[in-house]
Amino acid sequence: MTDQALSAHQTVPSKPTSASRTTLSHIMTAHDTNLLGTVHGGVIMKLVDDAAGAVAGRHSGGPAVTASMDEMVFLEPVRVGDLVHVRAQVNWTGRSSMEVGVRVMAERWNESTPATQVGSAYLVFAAVDAEGRPRPVPRVVPETERDKRRYQEAQIRRTHRLARRRAIKELREKRAAEGIGD
């Protein structure tokens, strides 16, 4: 990031977690099913990315692109007729990146039983300008104890992502130096 972009980041006002939190709801139909007759995981992943993208754009005040998806977990199958709620919020922010946490809940469309958690994911988004270059994002301010825990956990995930990338890069460089190609 340039000195100018860095100073812009420092002048971007902070935003509380609640400022961009959102829920996207969708009823699952036969069009969404896989060969087993349950909702295709890719359909759920698209809803997760859509909700997370909306949150990232709201928080950053402009375009944001998906940089990575971590830990997409499917806990229970989703069925045709389920009303799926995808809840997303910014957990952590860097200079131009944001981690968005997503919880996927499902309930039967015609029953009054409580929704149950069927999945979760963490996505990293990068805020970009009109030319696709990174741009500063507001610092997220955790409001509740849950938000503070999520912020701390997001820092741990970031540390692990960076360490994993570094270790893979070093291994590839070592193999290339030894003349071992892919």
C-alpha positions in Angstrom: 0.0 0.0 0.0 1.3 3.4 -0.9 2.0 6.1 1.7 -1.0 8.0 0.4 -3.3 5.0 0.7 -1.9 4.3 4.2 -2.7 7.8 5.3 -6.1 7.5 3.7 -6.7 4.3 5.8 -5.8 6.2 8.9 -8.4 8.9 8.1 -11.3 6.5 7.2 -13.7 6.6 10.1 -14.1 3.3 12.0 -17.4 1.5 11.9 -19.1 -0.7 14.5 -19.8 -4.4 13.7 -23.5 -3.7 13.5 -23.2 -1.1 10.8 -22.9 -3.7 8.0 -24.3 -6.9 9.5 -26.9 -8.4 7.3 -29.1 -11.5 6.7 -29.9 -12.9 3.3 -32.9 -15.3 3.2 -33.9 -17.7 0.4 -36.3 -20.6 0.0 -34.8 -23.7 -1.4 -36.6 -25.3 -4.4 -36.1 -28.4 -6.5 -33.9 -26.3 -8.8 -31.3 -26.1 -6.0 -30.9 -29.9 -5.5 -28.0 -32.2 -6.0 -28.2 -35.9 -7.1 -29.0 -37.0 -3.5 -32.1 -34.8 -3.4 -30.8 -32.3 -0.9 -29.7 -28.8 -1.6 -26.4 -28.6 -3.5 -23.5 -27.3 -1.4 -22.5 -24.9 -4.2 -25.9 -23.2 -3.9 -25.3 -22.6 -0.2 -21.7 -21.4 -1.0 -23.1 -18.9 -3.5 -25.5 -17.6 -0.9 -22.7 -17.4 1.6 -20.5 -15.4 -0.9 -23.4 -13.1 -1.8 -24.2 -12.3 1.8 -20.5 -11.8 2.7 -20.0 -9.7 -0.4 -22.9 -7.4 0.6 -21.5 -7.0 4.1 -17.9 -6.3 2.8 -19.3 -3.7 0.3 -21.4 -2.1 3.0 -18.5 -2.0 5.5 -15.9 -0.7 3.0 -18.3 1.7 1.3 -17.7 0.4 -2.2 -16.6 -2.6 -4.2 -15.0 -5.6 -2.5 -13.9 -8.9 -4.1 -13.6 -12.4 -2.6 -10.0 -13.1 -1.8 -10.5 -16.5 0.0 -13.0 -18.7 1.7 -11.9 -20.5 4.8 -13.6 -23.3 6.7 -16.8 -23.7 4.8 -18.5 -26.2 7.1 -21.7 -28.1 6.3 -23.3 -29.3 9.5 -26.7 -30.6 8.3 -28.2 -31.2 4.9 -30.6 -28.5 3.6 -33.8 -29.7 2.0 -36.2 -28.5 -0.6 -38.7 -26.3 1.2 -36.2 -25.0 3.8 -36.1 -21.3 4.3 -32.3 -20.6 4.5 -31.0 -17.5 6.4 -27.4 -16.5 5.7 -26.2 -14.1 8.5 -23.0 -12.3 7.9 -20.8 -9.7 9.6 -17.3 -8.2 9.4 -15.2 -9.9 12.1 -11.9 -8.2 11.5 -10.3 -5.6 9.2 -6.8 -4.9 7.9 -5.7 -2.1 5.7 -7.7 -3.1 2.7 -9.0 -6.6 3.7 -11.8 -7.8 5.8 -12.8 -11.2 7.3 -16.5 -11.8 7.1 -18.0 -14.5 9.3 -21.1 -16.2 8.0 -23.6 -18.5 9.8 -26.2 -20.5 7.7 -29.5 -21.3 9.4 -32.4 -23.3 8.0 -36.0 -23.7 9.0 -39.0 -25.4 7.3 -41.0 -22.9 5.3 -44.3 -24.1 6.7 -43.5 -24.8 10.3 -43.0 -22.6 13.3 -40.0 -24.5 14.7 -36.8 -22.5 15.3 -34.1 -22.3 12.7 -31.1 -24.6 13.2 -27.5 -23.9 12.1 -26.6 -25.9 9.0 -23.3 -24.3 8.1 -20.7 -21.6 8.6 -17.8 -20.0 6.8 -15.2 -17.4 6.9 -14.3 -15.3 3.9 -11.7 -12.7 3.2 -12.6 -9.8 1.0 -10.4 -7.1 -0.5 -11.8 -3.6 -1.0 -10.9 -2.4 -4.5 -11.1 0.9 -6.3 -12.4 1.5 -9.9 -9.1 0.2 -11.3 -9.1 -3.0 -9.2 -6.4 -1.8 -6.8 -6.6 -2.3 -3.0 -8.2 0.6 -1.2 -8.4 1.4 2.5 -11.3 0.1 4.7 -12.7 1.4 7.9 -11.4 -0.3 11.1 -14.2 -2.5 12.5 -15.1 -1.8 16.1 -16.4 -4.9 17.9 -19.4 -4.0 20.1 -20.4 -7.1 22.1 -18.4 -9.7 23.8 -19.3 -12.1 21.0 -17.9 -9.5 18.5 -14.7 -9.2 20.5 -14.3 -13.0 20.5 -14.9 -13.2 16.8 -12.3 -10.4 16.2 -9.7 -12.3 18.2 -10.4 -15.6 16.5 -10.2 -13.8 13.1 -6.7 -12.6 14.0 -5.7 -16.2 14.7 -7.1 -17.4 11.4 -5.2 -14.6 9.6 -2.0 -15.6 11.3 -2.5 -19.2 10.2 -3.4 -18.2 6.6 -0.2 -16.1 6.3 1.9 -18.8 7.8 0.4 -21.5 5.5 1.0 -19.4 2.4 4.6 -18.6 3.5 5.3 -22.3 4.2 3.9 -23.4 0.9 5.9 -20.7 -1.0 9.1 -21.8 0.8 8.5 -25.5 0.0 7.9 -24.7 -3.7 11.1 -22.5 -3.8 13.1 -25.3 -2.2 11.8 -27.9 -4.6 12.5 -25.6 -7.6 16.1 -25.0 -6.3 16.5 -28.8 -6.1 15.3 -29.1 -9.7 12.0 -30.8 -8.8 9.3 -29.5 -11.0 5.5 -29.8 -10.6 
